[in-house]
Amino acid sequence: MSRLSRLATMAAAGGMVAAGLVAAPTAASAADAPPANIGYYARGYATNVHLAGNAIHSGATANSQIACTNVSGLDHHNSIASVDLGTAGSIGAATTKATSATTSTRKTSTAKTTIANLNLLNGLITATSLTSTASAWRLPHAYRSKATNTFVGLSIAGNAIPVNVAPNTVIQIPGIAKVTVNGQATSHTGIRSGATSTALRVQLLPGNPLGLDLGSDVIVGRAAAAATRPQTAFASGRAAGTYVSALNTALTSGFTANANMPCNNGSHHADVAAVNLQPVASVNGVASNTTTHVGADTITAHATNTIASVNVLAGLISVGTIKADATATRSQAGGSTTYTDNSSFGSLSVAGFPLLNANVAPNTTITLPLLGKVTFHSVVKSKNGIYVAMIKIEIGAGNTVGLPVGTRILIGYSAAGTKAPAH
């Protein structure tokens, strides 16, 4: 072979090596793709209204939500023809959706809310339409998020609001309300990102001529989204004041002062002044709180219910204060969940049982002929959760309250745990 031929052969070989080097980034790109599992959260709703003075307490309308899941390709929709907000005003047709999606470069949670024909505060705030959108996504090496609001024909107190109104603009309607327009909040860390968009938030001022009390709060057009690191579990549980399971009787009640556990970072609160469980009990000063913390190494769920006083059957059981407090912690690496029970009674007395007091041992059960079986500081642990009921009443035969045998009453309840994500 001539020298020229040898050089040509070497050049061809060199070209083959160069081609191999060019192809290498393709394999690297696959390695850089988003992880197979992330945590998706998205929620959109049209309105949420609290009018102080008990005029109207409206939860989220046309609510769409995905949460506590690793599943991509979800698409949840909701709609409503109109919403009457009472003294606060009204909206026309509203649509919401919450989605999770995957492309070759990112995984995204998105929420979107669209509302038509807004009229609030007797025409002081009007709009032809508004749209709120929130997105949070995972790139190969970073989390990002975005919140936007768009408006058509928005007018406040007779003034046209520009379509490019700055985020979180506050407009005062003198003597009536403070209005926050184009509310936006975003965050991103090494393990999650989140975004919340609120088209309008109206907070009533004292002495307003509409007769709406101070503390009245109207949210219109909300979208929220989050993307989290891959998780081996999500938080679960709740805190609540009371619960009654009864058949064929008027004394049937779901969870009162109920605060559900956020599946990811966040907190919930609920409270009521009193719960009437007559003819069995009266419960006063009830507050519930739940908190979830997702850290780099662990996920922690914490539920607390507090009650100021409980009176069962005119003093048969008297309690000064109750704290039902449960915590569940699990490693992000997986494995078992550990539980902590910090529940307590401030004071406790039971007629005919002088030795029972606030230091009663967990799962102490007595039988009261007038009522049935009563368990104090009931604690149940399972593979995925801890459940605490500070007073658990199971109505027995011969009771004097006229309830069916087997009726179950829980007072002072907290539950905390973790659950495997859906795939």
Secondary structure, DSSP 8 states (H G I E B T S, - for coil): --HHHHHHHHHHHHHHHHHHHHHHHHHHHHHTS--S--EEEEEEEEEEEEETTTTEEE--SS-EEEEEE--SS-EEEEEES-EE-GGGEEE--EEEEEEEEE-SS-EEEEEEEEEEEEEETTTTEEEEEEEEEEEEEE-SS-EEEEEEEEEES-EETTEE--TT--TTEEEEETTTEEEEEEEEEEEE-SSEEEEEEEEEEEEE-TT-TT---TT-EEEEEEEEEEEE---S-EEEEEEEEEEEE-SSSS--B--SS-EE--SSSEEEEEEEEEEEETTTEEEEEEEEEEEEEE-SSEEEEEEEEEEEEEEETTTTEEES-EEEEEEEEEETT---EEEEE--EES-EEETT-TT--TT--TTEEEEETTTEEEEEEEEEE-SSEEEEEEEEEEE-TT-SS---TT-EEEEEEEEEEEE--B-
